[in-house]
Amino acid sequence: QVQLVESGGGLVQAGGSLRLSCVASGSTGSIDTMAWFRQAPGKQREWVARITIGSYTNYADSVKGRFTISRENDRNTMYLHMNSLKPEDTAVYYCAARRKISRDGYDYWGQGTQVTVSS
């Protein structure tokens, strides 16, 4: 089993920046790809970015050029650097992890951290 704990959310003005962290514990050696998702009030959860164990990254079009995903494998930590934040970025942000044996989907989820961007 793997436990994921997010931190770093908060209230920020539009145009500001935040850095989210996700610390993994437990059987971390079983993890390959990690990702960030978000869910705004009244909306479905949406994928934001992903990073493989080899640090290959992908981003949703809505955050490309503003957000940067990274990870430190030796610290079992993943980050999401968010710049030029917009009110529409307001959501609960979740980190997720996929086991090496899984072909798709995500096997582990954190509890989420709230990001609120004021206009």
N, C-alpha and C positions, 0 to 999 in steps of 0.2 A: 504493500500500500504506500501511497505517496500523499503527503499533506501539503497544501499550498496556502500561503498566507500573503495577502496583498497589503500594502500600506502606501501612504503618500498622497492619498486623495485629499480634497479640501475645496475651499471656495477661492476663486481667482477671477480677476477682471478679464474681460475680453482683450486679447492680445498678449496675455500673460503666459506663463509657463508653469508646468508641474512635472515632477518625475515620480512615476509609480514604480514600486518594487514588488517582486513576487519571490518569496523564499520557499524553496521546496525542502521537505524533510522526509525521512523514511527511506524507501527503496529507490533512491534517486538514480541509481545506476541503470534502472529499467526505462528511464525517460529518453525520448528522442526529441521530437518537435514540441515546442511550447508556443503558446499564443496568448493574445489579449482579445477579449470580446467586450462588448458594452451593451447595456440595455437602458434606453431612455424610458421615462414614464409613458405608459400606453403603447409602447412599441415592442417589437420582437427583438430578441438579442441578436446582435450583428457582430460579425468578425471584424477585427480592426487590423491585426498584424500577426505574423507568425515568424518564428525563427527556428531553424533546424539545429541539431547538435553541432553541425559544422558551420553555424552562423550564416546560412543562406536565409535571406529575408524576403518577405512579401508584405505588401500593404494594400488596404482598401483604398480605392480612389479618393474617398472623402478625407483621408488623412495623409495621403502621399505628399511628401515635401514638408510636412509640418511635424509629423511624429517619427521617432526613431526607436526601433526595438533593438535590444542588445541583451546579452547574457554573459555571465561569468560562471562557467561550468565548475570551476574549482570551489566556488562559493555557493553553488546550487541556487543562483539568483538570476532572475530575469528583470529587465527594466523596460519602461516605456517613457521616453522623453517626449513631452508634449509641448510644442511651441505654437505661438500664434493661435492660441485657443479661441474658439468661437462659442457663442451661447448654445449652438446646436451640438457641441461636444459634451454637453451636460448629460451625465448618465452614471449608472453604476458600472464600474469596470471590473471585469473578472479575468483572472489568469487561468489558463488551462494547460494540461500536459498530456501528451500521447505516449503510450508505451511503445518500445521498439518493436514489439510483436504485433502491434495494431496497424492495420493498413490505412485506416482513415478514422475520422472522429477523434474525440478527446476523452480520455479515460478519467482524468482527475480535474477537479475544479476548486477554485478558492471561494471564499465567502463574499468577495466583492469589496470594493472601496468606492465611495461616492466622490464624483467630481462634479462640481457646480461652477459654471462659467457665467458671470453676470455681465449684462450689456452696459 
